[in-house]
Amino acid sequence: MSLDPLPLPPRIAAQPPGPAAPTRPVTVIGKTTRAEELRRQVADEIVRGALAPGAPLDETELAARFKVSRTPVREALRQLVASGLVESRPHHGAVVARPSFARLTGMFEAMAELEAICAGFAAERMSPLERRDLEAIHAELRQISHHGNPERFHEMNEHFHNAIYAGSHNDYIAEITLATRVRVQPFRRAQFRNLGRLAKSHAEHDRVVVAIMRGDRTGAAAAMRGHIELVRDEYEIYAVSV
């Protein structure tokens, strides 16, 4: 059963950033490259079971299929190896793989802690403009969840998390969090196909946003950690169903 989104409280005045916070926010939103698009498409096919474990992934064949050069194919496969979805075998090319349960659990545990750090810092350091932008993204996600569009929700969800990374005002944490998310992304994206997941995800986001608006570092970190743990659980439900 879907959870109804929690209402946002009246906006609470932003806390001024601490003296160590940089004056320029981190820019983590960029244009999607052809390699990233290709990685998403191949990852979806692997996660959905359209490409079975052990199936070969020939660079030339993939380049012809997607009408691209081998360069973005090579980069996409490299990223998929990092996610554990592809195994690179010397002298034998790449084949479809699946990360072990222990590996996947470790990836989600790291993701949860990194995102919790970002959310906690964001609660203390986000500027008034950054807080308004986060609220606007959150409101748009509510509308998308009502329309039941998993693909669009995934796209806007990335903007939501990126805004929090940027709001942490810590370049290094933002960079390693984003790099970790790229590895976990195929599994995060798949769980949006679960029935009722969009509304539940928005409700989880709501707890994060409320804590950030209050300047509650501990609450924001706990809400974000809980959110990512539920994302992991939802992916496990999805994986059993395919």
C-alpha positions in Angstrom: 0.0 0.0 0.0 1.4 3.4 -0.9 2.3 5.9 1.7 0.9 9.4 1.4 3.5 12.1 1.3 4.0 14.0 4.6 3.0 17.7 4.4 5.9 20.1 4.5 5.9 22.5 7.5 6.1 26.2 7.0 9.6 27.1 5.8 12.0 27.6 8.7 14.7 30.2 8.4 17.9 28.7 7.0 20.9 28.3 9.4 23.9 30.3 8.2 26.7 28.2 6.9 29.6 27.5 9.3 32.8 29.4 8.9 34.5 26.4 7.2 31.9 26.1 4.5 33.0 27.1 1.0 31.3 30.2 -0.6 30.7 28.4 -3.9 28.4 25.3 -4.0 29.6 22.1 -5.6 28.3 21.6 -9.1 27.4 17.9 -9.5 24.7 18.1 -12.2 26.1 17.7 -15.7 25.0 16.7 -19.1 24.5 13.0 -19.7 27.2 11.6 -21.9 26.6 8.9 -24.6 28.6 6.5 -22.5 26.3 7.1 -19.5 23.2 6.7 -21.6 24.6 3.4 -23.0 25.5 2.3 -19.5 21.9 2.8 -18.3 20.4 0.9 -21.2 22.7 -2.1 -20.9 22.4 -2.0 -17.0 18.6 -2.1 -17.4 18.7 -5.1 -19.6 21.0 -6.9 -17.2 18.9 -6.1 -14.1 15.7 -7.0 -15.9 17.2 -10.4 -17.0 17.1 -9.6 -20.7 20.9 -10.2 -20.7 21.6 -13.4 -18.7 24.8 -13.9 -16.6 27.6 -15.2 -18.7 26.3 -13.6 -21.9 29.2 -12.0 -23.9 29.2 -8.2 -24.4 31.2 -7.6 -27.6 32.3 -4.0 -28.1 31.9 -4.1 -31.9 28.4 -5.6 -31.7 27.2 -3.1 -29.0 28.6 -0.2 -31.0 26.7 -1.3 -34.1 23.5 -2.0 -32.2 23.5 1.4 -30.5 25.0 3.3 -33.5 27.9 4.7 -31.6 31.7 4.4 -31.8 33.5 1.8 -29.6 34.8 4.6 -27.3 31.6 5.2 -25.4 30.9 1.4 -25.4 34.3 0.8 -23.8 33.6 3.5 -21.1 30.1 2.2 -20.4 31.5 -1.4 -19.9 34.2 0.0 -17.6 31.4 1.6 -15.4 29.4 -1.5 -15.5 32.4 -3.5 -14.2 32.6 -1.1 -11.3 28.9 -1.8 -10.5 29.5 -5.6 -10.6 27.1 -6.1 -13.5 29.9 -6.9 -16.0 33.0 -9.0 -15.6 36.0 -8.2 -17.7 38.1 -11.3 -18.6 41.5 -10.9 -20.1 41.7 -12.1 -23.7 38.0 -13.1 -23.5 36.3 -9.7 -23.4 33.4 -8.7 -21.2 30.5 -10.9 -20.0 27.3 -10.2 -18.0 27.7 -10.8 -14.3 25.7 -10.2 -11.1 27.3 -8.8 -7.9 27.2 -11.1 -4.9 24.7 -10.4 -2.1 27.7 -9.4 0.1 29.1 -7.0 -2.5 25.7 -5.4 -3.1 25.1 -5.0 0.6 28.5 -3.4 1.0 27.8 -0.9 -1.8 24.4 0.1 -0.3 26.0 0.4 3.2 28.6 2.8 1.9 26.0 4.7 -0.1 23.8 5.1 3.0 26.6 6.5 5.1 27.9 8.9 2.4 24.4 10.3 1.7 23.8 10.7 5.4 26.9 12.8 5.7 25.8 15.0 2.8 22.3 15.4 4.2 23.7 16.3 7.7 26.0 18.9 6.3 23.3 20.3 4.0 21.0 20.8 7.1 23.6 23.1 8.5 25.1 24.7 5.4 22.5 25.1 2.7 21.8 28.7 1.7 18.2 30.0 1.5 18.3 29.8 -2.3 19.5 26.2 -2.1 16.7 25.3 0.3 14.1 26.8 -2.0 15.5 24.9 -4.9 15.4 21.6 -2.9 11.7 22.3 -2.0 10.9 23.0 -5.6 12.5 19.7 -6.7 10.6 17.9 -3.9 7.3 19.4 -5.0 7.9 18.3 -8.6 8.7 14.8 -7.5 5.3 14.7 -5.7 3.5 15.5 -8.9 5.5 12.9 -10.8 4.7 10.3 -8.2 1.0 11.0 -8.6 1.3 10.5 -12.4 3.2 7.2 -11.8 6.1 7.8 -14.2 9.1 5.8 -12.9 11.5 7.0 -15.6 10.8 10.7 -15.0 10.9 10.1 -11.2 14.3 8.6 -11.5 15.6 11.5 -13.5 14.3 14.1 -11.0 15.3 12.0 -8.1 18.9 12.4 -9.3 18.5 16.1 -9.2 17.1 15.8 -5.7 20.1 14.0 -4.4 22.5 16.1 -6.4 21.0 19.2 -4.7 21.8 17.7 -1.3 25.3 16.8 -2.3 25.9 20.4 -3.5 24.3 21.7 -0.3 26.8 19.9 1.8 29.4 22.5 0.7 32.1 19.9 0.8 33.6 19.2 -2.6 35.3 16.0 -1.6 32.3 14.3 0.0 30.1 15.4 -2.9 32.5 13.8 -5.4 32.9 10.5 -3.7 29.2 10.2 -3.0 28.4 10.8 -6.6 31.0 8.3 -7.7 29.5 5.7 -5.4 26.0 6.5 -6.6 27.1 5.8 -10.2 28.0 2.3 -9.2 24.7 1.7 -7.3 22.5 3.5 -9.8 21.3 0.5 -11.8 19.9 -1.1 -8.6 18.4 2.2 -7.4 16.8 2.8 -10.7 15.2 -0.7 -10.9 13.4 -0.4 -7.6 11.2 2.4 -8.9 9.3 -0.2 -10.9 7.9 -1.7 -7.7 4.2 -1.1 -7.2 3.6 2.0 -5.0 7.4 2.7 -4.8 7.2 6.3 -6.1 4.9 7.5 -3.4 6.9 5.7 -0.7 10.1 7.2 -2.0 8.6 10.7 -1.9 7.5 10.2 1.7 11.0 9.1 2.6 12.4 12.2 0.9 9.9 14.3 2.8 11.5 13.3 6.1 14.9 14.4 4.8 13.6 17.7 3.5 11.8 18.5 6.8 15.0 17.9 8.8 17.1 19.9 6.4 14.7 22.9 6.6 14.9 22.7 10.4 18.6 22.7 10.3 18.6 19.4 12.1 21.8 17.7 11.1 21.3 14.5 13.1 17.7 14.1 11.9 18.6 14.8 8.3 21.4 12.2 8.4 19.2 9.6 10.0 16.3 10.2 7.6 18.7 9.9 4.6 20.3 6.8 5.9 16.9 5.2 6.5 15.9 6.2 3.0 18.8 4.4 1.3 18.4 1.3 3.5 14.8 1.1 2.2 16.0 1.6 -1.4 18.1 -1.5 -0.8 15.2 -3.4 0.5 13.0 -2.4 -2.4 15.7 -3.5 -4.9 15.7 -7.0 -3.2 12.0 -7.2 -3.7 12.3 -6.2 -7.3 15.1 -8.7 -7.9 13.0 -11.6 -6.6 10.1 -10.5 -9.0 12.1 -10.6 -12.2 
